[in-house]
Amino acid sequence: MCTTLPPVPSAEDVYLASLRRRVVRETVAALPGRCPELIAALAEDPPPTYRELSERLAMPRGSIGPTRSRCLACLRTLLHRSATRERPRAAASCAPCGRPPLSPSPQPPAPPGRDPRHVRAPEG
């Protein structure tokens, strides 16, 4: 009687899986605002309900879904930059809550009282 053993991952596969998990954990931790807490909570097994998240993170239930979407989009952007070895710049461009990223932004600060996101382009 011949039995086959389940495939055993190679040392390289084990190392690469470990590296991917570490990169994802570090990237999640570097996300701006509430994103690290929200993504970590959503990764729990079983994931908490939106009601539990609302209480735990002190945020309105209705903003959890949209914030989750923005956080995941930001995570995808940063992971893509990491995978393509781009310099991880402008994390503020994907900040869901308007808070600055944990790393310094390479862009010069806006003049006092002027938020560049709200400046209109000249008409003409």
Residue frames relative to the residue before (quaternion, step in Angstrom):
aa qw qx qy qz dx dy dz
M 1.0000 0.0000 0.0000 0.0000 0.00 0.00 0.00
C 0.1985 -0.7961 0.5667 0.0754 3.53 -0.72 1.09
T 0.0515 -0.7799 0.6235 0.0193 3.56 -0.81 0.97
T 0.2825 -0.7430 0.5792 0.1807 3.52 -1.08 0.66
L 0.3945 -0.7031 0.5463 0.2271 3.49 -1.05 0.81
P 0.5538 -0.5801 0.4513 0.3913 3.57 -1.10 0.52
P 0.5673 -0.6033 0.4215 0.3695 3.57 -1.04 0.67
V 0.2724 -0.7439 0.5924 0.1465 3.53 -1.00 0.89
P 0.4307 -0.6995 0.4888 0.2937 3.59 -0.74 0.95
S 0.5081 -0.6408 0.4840 0.3113 3.52 -1.11 0.71
A 0.6581 -0.4869 0.3846 0.4265 3.55 -1.26 0.28
E 0.6275 0.5357 -0.3322 0.4571 3.57 1.05 -0.75
D 0.6462 0.5162 -0.3181 0.4634 3.62 0.95 -0.86
V 0.6465 0.5151 -0.3140 0.4670 3.58 0.97 -0.88
Y 0.6631 0.5058 -0.3006 0.4627 3.58 0.92 -0.92
L 0.6833 0.4889 -0.2967 0.4539 3.61 0.84 -0.95
A 0.6330 0.5142 -0.3357 0.4715 3.61 1.00 -0.75
S 0.6450 0.5141 -0.3121 0.4715 3.57 0.99 -0.83
L 0.6468 0.5185 -0.3090 0.4661 3.58 0.99 -0.86
R 0.6484 0.5126 -0.3207 0.4626 3.61 0.94 -0.85
R 0.6515 0.5073 -0.3241 0.4616 3.59 0.93 -0.85
R 0.6545 0.5130 -0.3142 0.4580 3.59 0.95 -0.85
V 0.6517 0.5126 -0.3169 0.4606 3.60 0.93 -0.88
V 0.6561 0.4978 -0.3157 0.4713 3.60 0.93 -0.86
R 0.6522 0.5087 -0.3257 0.4579 3.62 0.89 -0.88
E 0.6802 0.4852 -0.2936 0.4645 3.60 0.88 -0.91
T 0.6577 0.4997 -0.3139 0.4681 3.58 0.99 -0.78
V 0.6234 0.5172 -0.3412 0.4769 3.61 0.98 -0.76
A 0.6642 0.5087 -0.3076 0.4532 3.60 0.92 -0.87
A 0.6948 0.4740 -0.2745 0.4661 3.61 1.11 -0.61
L 0.4589 0.6832 -0.4591 0.3344 3.61 1.22 -0.10
P 0.5118 -0.6650 0.4503 0.3049 3.59 -1.10 0.62
G 0.8360 0.2847 -0.1722 0.4363 3.52 -1.37 0.25
R 0.8072 -0.2634 0.2338 0.4738 3.51 -1.08 -0.90
C 0.3925 0.7711 -0.4482 0.2246 3.58 1.26 -0.17
P 0.6665 0.4987 -0.3544 0.4261 3.65 0.74 -0.82
E 0.6639 0.5004 -0.3050 0.4645 3.58 0.95 -0.86
L 0.6759 0.5048 -0.2941 0.4491 3.56 0.91 -0.95
I 0.6820 0.4737 -0.3002 0.4694 3.61 0.84 -0.91
A 0.6357 0.5188 -0.3375 0.4614 3.60 0.97 -0.79
A 0.6604 0.5016 -0.3143 0.4621 3.59 0.93 -0.85
L 0.6798 0.4886 -0.2969 0.4593 3.59 0.96 -0.82
A 0.6470 0.5173 -0.3179 0.4613 3.60 1.22 -0.39
E 0.4688 0.6752 -0.4467 0.3532 3.59 1.27 -0.11
D 0.2441 -0.7585 0.5856 0.1488 3.55 -1.21 0.50
P 0.4864 -0.3600 -0.7569 0.2469 1.61 -0.86 2.33
P 0.5775 -0.5875 0.4186 0.3822 3.59 -1.12 0.51
P 0.5203 -0.6320 0.4619 0.3414 3.58 -1.05 0.65
T 0.5486 -0.5814 0.4758 0.3669 3.55 -1.25 0.40
Y 0.6424 -0.5070 0.3883 0.4236 3.56 -1.24 0.29
R 0.5994 0.5568 -0.3604 0.4482 3.58 1.09 -0.64
E 0.6655 0.4871 -0.2972 0.4811 3.60 0.94 -0.90
L 0.6425 0.5172 -0.3209 0.4655 3.58 0.99 -0.82
S 0.6255 0.5527 -0.3305 0.4406 3.55 0.98 -0.87
E 0.6905 0.4649 -0.2752 0.4810 3.57 0.91 -0.90
R 0.6842 0.5081 -0.2883 0.4365 3.58 0.89 -0.98
L 0.7844 0.3288 -0.1585 0.5015 3.58 0.90 -0.94
A 0.3544 -0.7599 0.4724 0.2716 3.58 1.32 -0.01
M 0.5250 0.5856 -0.4537 0.4191 3.54 0.75 1.08
P 0.5933 -0.5838 0.4033 0.3802 3.59 -1.05 0.62
R 0.5848 -0.6051 0.4161 0.3447 3.55 -1.02 0.82
G 0.6715 0.5296 -0.2928 0.4276 3.57 0.97 -0.85
S 0.6900 0.4620 -0.2985 0.4705 3.61 1.14 -0.35
I 0.4821 0.6840 -0.4416 0.3236 3.61 1.21 -0.19
G 0.6774 0.5048 -0.3000 0.4430 3.62 0.81 -0.94
P 0.6981 0.4484 -0.2907 0.4765 3.62 0.77 -0.93
T 0.6393 0.5100 -0.3307 0.4710 3.60 1.02 -0.77
R 0.6132 0.5488 -0.3332 0.4603 3.57 1.02 -0.82
S 0.6618 0.5089 -0.3061 0.4575 3.58 0.90 -0.93
R 0.6761 0.4785 -0.3009 0.4727 3.59 0.90 -0.88
C 0.6395 0.5240 -0.3290 0.4564 3.60 0.99 -0.79
L 0.6705 0.4854 -0.3027 0.4724 3.59 0.92 -0.86
A 0.6211 0.5256 -0.3428 0.4695 3.60 1.06 -0.71
C 0.6456 0.5084 -0.3080 0.4794 3.56 0.99 -0.84
L 0.6403 0.5242 -0.3186 0.4623 3.58 0.95 -0.87
R 0.6425 0.5183 -0.3184 0.4660 3.58 0.96 -0.88
T 0.6500 0.5243 -0.3119 0.4532 3.58 0.95 -0.92
L 0.7027 0.4636 -0.2746 0.4646 3.57 0.82 -0.97
L 0.6432 0.5028 -0.3300 0.4739 3.60 1.01 -0.72
H 0.6228 0.5271 -0.3425 0.4658 3.58 1.04 -0.73
R 0.6456 0.5082 -0.3193 0.4722 3.58 0.93 -0.85
S 0.6427 0.5184 -0.3161 0.4671 3.55 1.01 -0.81
A 0.6847 0.4931 -0.2860 0.4541 3.59 0.92 -0.91
T 0.7311 0.3852 -0.2288 0.5146 3.57 1.08 -0.70
R 0.4415 -0.7350 0.4048 0.3177 3.54 1.39 0.17
E 0.3066 0.7197 -0.5498 0.2928 3.55 1.10 0.68
R 0.5566 -0.5740 0.4692 0.3749 3.52 -1.16 0.51
P 0.4075 -0.7362 0.4767 0.2543 3.65 -0.73 0.98
R 0.1258 0.8225 -0.5363 0.1415 3.54 0.39 1.27
A 0.8566 0.2526 -0.1308 0.4305 3.51 -1.39 0.15
A 0.1290 0.7881 -0.5864 0.1354 3.59 0.77 0.93
A 0.5552 0.6144 -0.3915 0.4011 3.59 1.19 -0.45
S 0.5962 0.5893 -0.3715 0.3992 3.60 1.11 -0.54
C 0.7588 0.3028 -0.2072 0.5382 3.58 1.17 -0.29
A 0.3404 0.7395 -0.5080 0.2812 3.57 1.18 0.49
P 0.3276 -0.7888 0.4851 0.1874 3.61 -0.51 1.11
C 0.7675 0.3741 -0.2034 0.4793 3.56 1.05 -0.58
G 0.5683 -0.6204 0.3827 0.3817 3.58 1.22 0.08
R 0.5327 0.6063 -0.4251 0.4098 3.60 1.23 -0.04
P 0.5443 -0.6187 0.4346 0.3634 3.59 -1.07 0.58
P 0.5702 -0.5852 0.4401 0.3724 3.58 -1.21 0.45
L 0.6429 -0.5329 0.3810 0.3969 3.56 -1.27 0.23
S 0.7111 0.3835 -0.2568 0.5304 3.60 1.08 -0.61
P 0.5818 -0.5968 0.4023 0.3790 3.60 -1.07 0.58
S 0.4310 -0.6966 0.5181 0.2460 3.54 -1.08 0.78
P 0.4378 -0.7095 0.4784 0.2758 3.60 -0.92 0.79
Q 0.5641 0.6017 -0.3875 0.4118 3.60 1.24 -0.22
P 0.5073 -0.6311 0.4748 0.3449 3.59 -1.06 0.65
P 0.5561 -0.6145 0.4268 0.3618 3.60 -1.07 0.62
A 0.5279 -0.6158 0.4841 0.3283 3.54 -1.19 0.62
P 0.5873 -0.5571 0.4299 0.3998 3.59 -1.13 0.53
P 0.6313 -0.5473 0.3723 0.4041 3.61 -1.07 0.62
G 0.8271 0.2304 -0.1862 0.4776 3.54 -0.99 0.90
R 0.7066 0.4073 -0.2633 0.5152 3.60 1.25 -0.01
D 0.1600 -0.7703 0.6142 0.0618 3.53 -0.53 1.20
P 0.4113 -0.7500 0.4507 0.2554 3.64 -0.45 1.12
R 0.5939 0.5719 -0.3761 0.4227 3.61 1.16 -0.37
H 0.7483 0.3815 -0.2062 0.5019 3.58 1.21 -0.43
V 0.4915 0.6369 -0.4467 0.3915 3.60 1.20 0.32
R 0.3482 -0.7468 0.5321 0.1946 3.56 -0.80 1.04
A 0.4873 -0.6228 0.5259 0.3131 3.51 -1.19 0.64
P 0.5580 -0.6041 0.4296 0.3730 3.61 -1.02 0.64
E 0.3734 -0.7173 0.5430 0.2263 3.52 -1.02 0.83
G 0.3471 0.7688 -0.4971 0.2036 3.50 -1.03 0.57
